[in-house]
Amino acid sequence: MSFYELGDERAKQFPVSFTDWEAKARELLAAGPFGYVFGGAGAGDTMEANLRGLRQYRLQPRICCDVSETDIGIELLGRKANVPFLLAPIGVNSIFHPDSEMAVAKAAAKLGVPYVLSNVSSTSMEKIADTMGEALRWFQLYPPRNEELTRSFLRRAEQSGYSAIVVTVDSTLLGWRETDLHNAYLPFLEGHGMANYFSDPVFLSQLKQSPEDDLKQAVLKALSEGNNTRLSWKHFSTLRDWTKLPILLKGITHPHDALLAIEHGADGIIVSNHGGRQLDGAIGTIEALPEIIKSVSDKVPIIVDGGFRRGADILKGIALGATAVQIGRPYIYGLAVGGQAGVEQVILNLTAETELQLAISGKSRIRDVDRSMIWKIDQPL
């Protein structure tokens, strides 16, 4: 996509850089919703580690290469995607825009970007599936304590045409998020992000009263299911037997855990520290990625997220061995600023920038990007 194709009237209405999108979202959102997506765990050191990790690498372009035709498409678990990035699972989208996940789903389907729907979405997985049609989508699962509820979520995802399950394993407890604590803000308590629970027959059968009659108890029940501190490798092996869909484990930053994930049946790994929102002082995802790539050795696809803001960031992730990267905060800021149109513009900007950066680096195809393209420095700014 040519940079100049973005110069339509809608493009002129929206920001271009990530920092400007973030600033505009800050203007429009109340402190609670903005802090929920903006903030990290503790002092924010893990968020900074994600960004610092990307700054440790520099692209090393080649010249006099034919880049008259470019291709940034990839293949993910047997399906083709137009771009080398996915929209990461971020919940409670109703706190950012009235159209919530529906706006994101429409943008993703229209532009051919894979969308990972959050377990704690404000729109049910069935409604998102109806909106997206045949477009590529995965469903994120926080494995519930209750086995029947887990099976129900998996069945619903299969029946709704989701092509993979992303099991998030790094947030069985909520991190120490100082921004949310300062704002005394937890959106779930207001009923946001409960759509998949409140539309599930197994979950509803466990309530004494409907969510309409007793919202507080329904929410607390859902949160207790999601905070599954008993989750273990044994439980994951059992979960693996309950679905025919491919399963990716999200939240891995240790190479030994990557190997254990494959040993227990994972079809893919997502190197992630939950956007720096769980463990303060944890390793950055780009810092963790090379050792995980080395230990896994092409056994399964590896996706990475955490701090990816620009086309250059995407190239760095791919160059280090990732199959694709996930984008989180950028598209949420787009949602907050402009609903579906805002998400579309973020995707268009990122797509154009990635394609342009690829060509300027001397490559015509994203699948040709490799470690030879980057240089590591000792002290990033």
Residue pairs with C-beta under 8 A, 6 or more apart in sequence:
1 348
1 351
1 352
1 355
2 352
3 352
3 356
5 352
6 348
6 349
6 352
10 341
10 345
11 345
11 348
13 338
14 21
14 334
14 337
14 338
14 341
14 342
14 345
15 21
15 23
15 24
15 337
16 349
18 309
18 310
18 329
18 330
18 333
21 330
21 333
21 334
21 337
21 346
22 38
22 329
22 333
24 333
24 336
24 337
25 34
25 37
25 96
25 332
25 333
25 336
25 337
26 34
26 38
28 336
28 337
29 96
29 336
31 183
31 185
32 95
32 180
32 183
32 185
32 187
33 95
33 96
33 185
33 187
33 336
34 336
35 179
35 180
35 182
35 183
35 185
36 92
36 95
36 179
36 180
36 185
36 187
37 90
37 96
37 329
37 332
37 333
38 179
38 329
39 177
39 178
39 179
39 180
39 277
40 46
40 47
40 177
40 179
40 275
40 276
40 277
40 280
41 47
41 175
41 176
41 177
41 276
41 277
41 278
41 279
41 280
42 175
42 176
42 178
42 280
42 281
43 178
43 280
43 281
44 276
44 280
45 276
45 280
45 281
45 282
46 273
46 276
46 277
46 278
46 279
46 280
46 281
46 282
46 283
46 284
47 275
47 276
47 277
47 307
48 276
49 276
49 282
49 283
49 284
49 287
50 273
50 275
50 276
50 284
50 285
50 286
50 306
50 307
51 284
51 307
52 284
52 380
53 284
53 285
53 286
53 287
53 307
54 286
54 307
54 308
54 313
54 316
55 380
55 381
56 286
56 287
56 376
56 377
56 380
57 286
57 316
57 319
57 320
57 374
57 375
57 376
57 377
58 374
58 375
58 376
58 377
59 312
59 315
59 316
59 319
59 357
59 361
59 373
59 374
59 375
60 372
60 373
60 374
60 375
61 360
61 361
61 362
61 373
62 361
62 362
62 363
63 362
64 362
65 362
65 363
65 364
66 364
67 358
67 359
67 360
67 362
67 363
67 364
68 364
69 364
70 355
70 358
70 359
70 364
70 365
71 364
71 365
71 366
71 367
72 82
72 83
72 84
72 351
72 354
72 355
72 358
72 365
72 366
73 80
73 81
73 82
73 83
73 84
73 366
74 80
74 81
74 83
74 84
74 323
74 324
74 366
74 367
75 81
76 86
76 114
76 136
76 301
76 323
76 324
77 163
77 164
77 246
77 267
77 268
77 301
79 114
79 136
79 163
81 112
81 113
81 114
81 136
81 324
82 111
82 112
82 113
82 351
83 111
83 112
83 113
83 347
83 350
83 351
83 354
84 314
84 318
84 324
84 325
84 354
84 366
85 113
85 308
85 314
85 324
85 325
85 326
85 327
85 350
85 354
86 113
86 114
86 115
86 116
86 138
86 303
86 324
86 325
86 326
86 327
87 104
87 108
87 113
87 114
87 115
87 116
87 326
87 327
87 328
87 331
88 116
88 275
88 305
88 326
88 327
88 328
89 116
89 117
89 118
89 119
89 140
89 166
89 168
89 250
90 118
90 328
90 332
91 118
91 119
91 120
91 121
91 122
91 193
92 118
92 120
92 121
92 122
92 187
92 188
92 192
92 193
93 100
93 101
93 103
93 104
93 118
93 121
93 122
93 123
93 332
93 335
94 100
94 122
94 123
94 192
94 193
95 122
95 187
95 192
96 332
96 335
96 336
97 103
97 335
97 336
97 339
98 339
99 335
99 339
99 340
100 121
100 122
100 123
101 117
101 118
101 121
101 122
101 123
101 128
102 123
102 127
102 128
102 131
103 335
103 339
103 340
103 343
104 115
104 331
104 335
104 340
104 343
105 115
105 117
105 123
105 128
105 131
105 132
105 137
106 131
106 132
106 340
107 113
107 331
107 340
107 343
107 344
107 347
108 114
108 115
108 132
108 135
108 137
108 343
108 347
109 115
109 131
109 132
109 133
109 135
110 344
111 344
111 347
111 348
111 351
112 135
112 136
113 347
114 136
114 137
114 138
115 128
115 132
115 135
115 136
115 137
115 138
116 137
116 138
116 139
116 140
116 166
116 326
117 125
117 128
117 137
117 138
117 139
117 140
117 162
118 140
118 193
119 139
119 140
119 141
119 142
119 153
119 168
119 196
119 226
120 142
120 188
120 193
120 194
120 196
120 226
121 128
121 193
121 195
121 196
122 192
122 193
122 194
122 195
123 195
124 195
124 196
124 199
125 139
125 156
125 157
125 160
125 162
125 196
126 156
126 160
126 199
127 195
128 137
128 160
129 137
129 160
129 161
129 162
134 161
136 163
137 161
137 162
137 163
138 162
138 163
138 164
138 165
138 166
138 248
139 153
139 157
139 160
139 162
139 164
139 165
139 166
140 165
140 166
140 167
140 168
140 250
141 150
141 153
141 154
141 157
141 165
141 166
141 167
141 168
142 168
142 171
142 172
142 226
142 228
143 150
143 167
143 228
143 231
143 235
143 236
143 239
144 150
144 153
144 225
144 226
144 228
145 224
145 225
145 228
145 230
146 202
146 206
146 225
147 238
148 202
149 200
149 202
149 203
149 206
149 225
150 239
150 242
151 202
151 242
152 200
152 201
152 202
152 203
153 196
153 200
154 165
154 239
154 242
154 243
154 245
156 196
156 200
157 165
157 243
157 245
158 243
158 244
158 245
162 245
163 245
163 246
164 245
164 246
164 247
164 248
164 267
164 268
165 243
165 245
165 246
165 247
165 248
166 247
166 248
166 250
166 270
167 236
167 239
167 247
167 248
167 249
167 250
168 250
168 251
168 274
169 231
169 236
169 249
169 250
169 251
169 252
170 250
170 251
170 252
170 272
170 273
170 274
170 278
170 279
171 251
171 274
171 278
172 227
172 228
172 229
172 231
173 227
173 229
174 227
174 278
175 274
175 277
175 278
175 279
175 280
176 280
177 277
180 186
187 193
188 194
188 219
188 222
188 223
189 216
189 219
191 211
191 215
191 219
194 211
194 218
194 219
194 222
197 203
197 218
197 221
197 222
197 225
198 204
198 211
198 218
198 222
203 221
203 222
203 225
204 210
206 221
207 214
207 217
207 218
207 221
208 214
208 217
209 217
209 218
210 218
211 218
211 219
233 260
233 264
236 249
236 261
236 264
236 265
236 266
237 264
237 265
239 247
240 247
240 264
240 265
240 266
246 267
246 268
247 265
247 266
247 267
247 268
248 266
248 267
248 268
248 269
248 270
248 301
248 303
249 261
249 266
249 268
249 269
249 270
250 270
250 272
251 270
251 272
251 273
251 274
252 258
252 261
252 269
252 270
252 271
252 272
252 292
253 271
253 272
253 273
253 282
253 283
253 285
253 288
253 292
254 288
254 292
255 288
255 291
255 292
255 294
255 295
255 296
256 295
258 269
258 292
258 295
258 296
259 295
259 296
261 269
262 269
262 296
262 299
262 300
266 300
267 300
267 301
268 300
268 301
268 302
268 303
268 323
269 292
269 296
269 300
269 301
269 302
269 303
270 302
270 303
270 304
270 305
270 326
271 285
271 288
271 289
271 292
271 302
271 303
271 304
271 305
271 306
271 322
272 285
272 304
272 305
272 306
272 326
273 279
273 282
273 283
273 284
273 285
273 306
275 305
275 306
275 328
275 329
276 282
276 306
276 307
284 306
284 307
285 304
285 305
285 306
285 307
286 304
286 306
286 307
286 316
286 317
286 320
289 302
289 304
289 317
289 320
289 321
289 322
290 320
290 321
292 302
293 302
293 320
293 321
293 322
296 302
301 323
301 324
302 321
302 322
302 323
303 322
303 323
303 324
303 325
303 326
304 317
304 320
304 322
304 325
304 326
305 325
305 326
305 327
305 328
307 313
308 314
308 317
308 325
308 326
308 327
308 328
309 329
309 330
310 350
310 353
311 350
311 352
311 353
311 354
311 355
311 356
311 357
311 358
312 353
312 357
313 325
314 325
314 350
314 354
314 357
315 354
315 357
315 358
315 361
315 369
315 373
316 374
317 325
318 324
318 325
318 366
318 369
319 369
319 370
319 371
319 373
319 374
320 371
320 374
321 371
327 350
330 346
330 350
331 343
331 346
331 347
333 342
333 346
334 342
334 343
334 344
334 345
334 346
334 347
335 342
335 343
336 342
338 345
354 366
358 364
358 365
358 366
358 369
361 369
361 373
363 369
363 373
